[in-house]
Amino acid sequence: MCLHSVTFCAIFWMLFIIVADSVNSSKIYHNLNALRNNRFLRITSNSDMAAFKRIAKELKVEPPINAPAFVWNFAWKLHMYLIPILHSFDHCFAVNSSFNLAVLWWKAISANRWGSLLWDNGITFDLLPPIFRRLVQFPLSFLYPNLHHQNIAMRTVFLDDALRSEILNIENNQNSKVRVIILGSGYDSRSLRFLNTIESEFNTSNVDFFEFDLPSVVNVRHLMLERFVQRR
């Protein structure tokens, strides 16, 4: 009975996670020019798919699959319905403003795929609410098709590489200090991921992160971080 429940949940979530996000503000090389006017970044033409493949190749990640538009639209509506359920046991009372909760779940899928560039040893996973977070843990994370969470993965790899490059540029200057300011940070895990490996990867501790968002989001962020520390 337990196995049947897990299988049902896994299939149900494969539908849930096919949802949307906008990465219009990120300039990933020159290939994003073909995608900027598409708010939900669903692939609507062969040229879009070709652009995604070129971007993914340069970033060394897998591209999203080419799914019909009705799949993206259906999953978007399903996702909006499921978010409150997924957080029904969440004492942090997180709100999905500007889709920041959706992005957190998408990142958790990629971050729980062992062997991928985004594997983070459970950091993003530990920001999720109890019980339902098990639906995206390893190895269930591999059940989800490469759709919108893969768009997020591509953006994450690009921004991580850019930040890593800036830190490496100053690591030989002992008098320099890197201050990373994240505007509209939502529930992003980048600061936690980088600070977790900053000394071993960059041989420096002169990096500070500052996250800014709406007061309601910041308050929830504090609660999430308290829970994160308890889990660690």
C-alpha positions as CSV (number, residue, x, y, z in Angstrom):
1,M,0.0,0.0,0.0
2,C,2.8,2.3,0.9
3,L,4.6,1.6,-2.5
4,H,1.3,2.4,-4.3
5,S,1.0,5.7,-2.5
6,V,4.6,6.7,-3.3
7,T,4.1,5.8,-7.0
8,F,0.9,7.8,-7.2
9,C,2.5,10.8,-5.5
10,A,5.5,10.6,-7.9
11,I,3.2,10.5,-11.0
12,F,1.1,13.3,-9.6
13,W,4.1,15.4,-9.0
14,M,5.4,14.8,-12.5
15,L,2.4,16.8,-13.6
16,F,2.8,19.4,-10.9
17,I,6.3,20.4,-11.6
18,I,5.7,21.2,-15.3
19,V,5.1,24.9,-14.5
20,A,6.5,28.3,-15.3
21,D,9.0,30.9,-14.4
22,S,10.3,34.0,-16.1
23,V,14.0,34.4,-16.7
24,N,13.7,37.4,-19.0
25,S,16.1,39.4,-17.0
26,S,19.0,37.0,-17.4
27,K,21.2,37.4,-20.5
28,I,22.7,34.0,-21.1
29,Y,25.1,34.7,-23.9
30,H,23.3,35.8,-27.1
31,N,20.8,33.0,-27.4
32,L,18.2,34.4,-25.0
33,N,17.2,37.0,-27.5
34,A,14.8,34.6,-29.0
35,L,13.2,33.9,-25.6
36,R,12.8,37.3,-24.0
37,N,9.2,38.0,-25.0
38,N,7.9,34.7,-23.8
39,R,7.0,35.2,-20.1
40,F,6.4,31.6,-19.2
41,L,9.3,30.3,-21.4
42,R,7.4,27.4,-22.9
43,I,8.9,26.2,-26.1
44,T,6.6,27.3,-28.9
45,S,8.8,26.7,-32.0
46,N,11.7,24.8,-33.4
47,S,13.9,28.0,-33.1
48,D,13.0,28.2,-29.4
49,M,14.1,24.6,-28.9
50,A,17.3,25.2,-30.8
51,A,18.1,28.3,-28.6
52,F,17.5,26.2,-25.5
53,K,19.8,23.5,-26.8
54,R,22.6,26.0,-27.6
55,I,22.3,27.6,-24.1
56,A,22.3,24.3,-22.4
57,K,25.3,23.1,-24.3
58,E,27.3,26.2,-23.3
59,L,26.3,25.8,-19.7
60,K,26.9,22.0,-19.8
61,V,23.4,21.1,-18.6
62,E,20.6,19.2,-20.2
63,P,18.0,21.3,-22.1
64,P,14.3,21.2,-21.3
65,I,12.3,18.8,-23.4
66,N,9.9,20.0,-26.1
67,A,6.4,19.6,-24.7
68,P,3.2,20.9,-26.3
69,A,1.7,24.2,-25.0
70,F,-1.3,22.6,-23.4
71,V,0.9,20.6,-21.1
72,W,2.6,23.7,-19.8
73,N,-0.7,25.6,-19.4
74,F,-2.4,22.7,-17.6
75,A,0.5,22.2,-15.2
76,W,0.6,25.9,-14.4
77,K,-3.0,25.9,-13.2
78,L,-2.4,22.6,-11.3
79,H,0.6,24.1,-9.6
80,M,-1.2,27.1,-8.4
81,Y,-3.8,24.8,-6.9
82,L,-1.2,22.5,-5.2
83,I,1.1,25.1,-3.6
84,P,-1.2,25.6,-0.5
85,I,-1.4,21.9,-0.1
86,L,2.3,21.4,-0.3
87,H,2.7,23.9,2.5
88,S,-0.2,22.8,4.6
89,F,2.2,21.6,7.3
90,D,4.5,24.5,6.9
91,H,4.8,26.5,10.2
92,C,6.7,29.2,8.3
93,F,3.4,30.3,6.5
94,A,5.2,30.9,3.2
95,V,3.4,32.8,0.5
96,N,4.0,32.2,-3.2
97,S,4.5,35.9,-4.1
98,S,6.1,36.4,-7.5
99,F,6.3,32.5,-7.7
100,N,9.2,32.4,-5.2
101,L,7.9,29.2,-3.7
102,A,7.5,27.6,-7.1
103,V,11.1,28.5,-7.9
104,L,12.3,27.0,-4.6
105,W,10.6,23.6,-5.4
106,W,12.1,23.6,-9.0
107,K,15.6,24.3,-7.6
108,A,15.1,21.5,-5.1
109,I,14.5,19.0,-7.9
110,S,17.8,19.8,-9.7
111,A,19.7,20.1,-6.5
112,N,18.6,16.6,-5.5
113,R,19.8,15.0,-8.6
114,W,23.0,13.3,-7.5
115,G,25.9,13.9,-10.0
116,S,24.4,17.0,-11.6
117,L,26.1,20.4,-11.5
118,L,23.4,21.6,-9.1
119,W,23.7,18.9,-6.5
120,D,24.0,20.8,-3.2
121,N,24.0,18.0,-0.6
122,G,20.4,18.7,0.5
123,I,20.8,22.5,1.2
124,T,17.8,23.5,-1.0
125,F,15.9,20.5,0.1
126,D,16.2,21.5,3.8
127,L,14.4,24.8,3.0
128,L,11.3,23.0,2.0
129,P,8.4,22.2,4.4
130,P,8.1,18.8,6.1
131,I,6.3,15.8,4.8
132,F,5.7,16.8,1.2
133,R,9.3,17.7,0.5
134,R,10.0,14.0,0.3
135,L,8.3,14.0,-3.1
136,V,11.4,15.7,-4.6
137,Q,14.1,14.0,-2.7
138,F,16.7,11.7,-4.3
139,P,16.0,9.4,-6.3
140,L,12.4,10.6,-6.9
141,S,13.9,13.9,-8.3
142,F,14.9,12.0,-11.4
143,L,11.2,11.1,-12.2
144,Y,10.4,14.7,-13.2
145,P,10.7,15.5,-16.9
146,N,13.1,18.4,-17.8
147,L,10.6,21.2,-18.2
148,H,10.4,24.4,-16.2
149,H,12.7,23.2,-13.4
150,Q,15.3,22.7,-16.1
151,N,14.9,26.4,-17.2
152,I,15.7,27.3,-13.6
153,A,18.6,25.0,-13.6
154,M,20.1,26.7,-16.6
155,R,19.7,30.1,-15.1
156,T,21.1,28.9,-11.8
157,V,24.3,27.5,-13.4
158,F,24.8,30.7,-15.4
159,L,24.5,33.0,-12.3
160,D,26.6,30.6,-10.1
161,D,29.4,30.6,-12.7
162,A,29.3,34.4,-13.0
163,L,29.5,34.8,-9.2
164,R,32.2,32.2,-8.9
165,S,34.3,34.0,-11.6
166,E,34.0,37.3,-9.6
167,I,35.1,35.6,-6.4
168,L,38.1,34.0,-8.1
169,N,39.1,37.3,-9.6
170,I,39.7,38.8,-6.2
171,E,40.9,35.8,-4.1
172,N,44.6,36.7,-4.5
173,N,44.0,40.2,-3.2
174,Q,43.9,39.7,0.6
175,N,42.6,43.3,1.1
176,S,39.5,42.8,-1.1
177,K,36.1,41.7,0.1
178,V,33.2,40.5,-2.0
179,R,29.8,41.7,-1.1
180,V,27.0,39.9,-2.9
181,I,23.7,41.8,-2.9
182,I,20.6,39.8,-4.0
183,L,17.6,42.0,-4.8
184,G,14.2,40.2,-4.7
185,S,15.9,37.2,-3.1
186,G,12.8,35.3,-2.3
187,Y,13.8,31.9,-0.9
188,D,16.9,31.6,-2.9
189,S,19.5,29.1,-1.7
190,R,22.5,30.6,-3.4
191,S,24.0,32.3,-0.3
192,L,23.7,29.1,1.7
193,R,25.3,27.0,-1.0
194,F,28.2,29.3,-1.6
195,L,28.9,30.0,2.1
196,N,28.9,26.2,2.7
197,T,31.9,25.7,0.4
198,I,33.4,29.2,0.3
199,E,36.7,28.4,2.1
200,S,37.3,24.9,0.6
201,E,36.5,26.1,-3.0
202,F,37.9,29.6,-3.0
203,N,40.4,29.5,-0.1
204,T,38.9,32.7,1.2
205,S,36.2,33.8,3.7
206,N,36.0,37.4,2.6
207,V,32.6,37.0,1.1
208,D,29.3,38.4,2.5
209,F,25.8,38.0,1.2
210,F,23.0,40.5,1.6
211,E,19.5,39.5,0.7
212,F,16.7,42.1,0.1
213,D,13.0,41.5,-0.4
214,L,9.5,42.5,0.9
215,P,9.1,42.4,4.7
216,S,6.6,39.6,4.5
217,V,9.1,37.5,2.5
218,V,12.0,38.3,4.7
219,N,10.0,37.3,7.8
220,V,9.3,33.9,6.2
221,R,12.9,33.6,5.2
222,H,14.0,34.0,8.8
223,L,11.7,31.2,9.8
224,M,13.0,29.0,7.0
225,L,16.5,29.6,8.0
226,E,15.8,28.7,11.6
227,R,14.3,25.4,10.5
228,F,17.2,24.9,8.1
229,V,19.7,25.2,11.0
230,Q,17.7,22.8,13.1
231,R,17.8,20.2,10.3
232,R,21.5,20.6,9.9
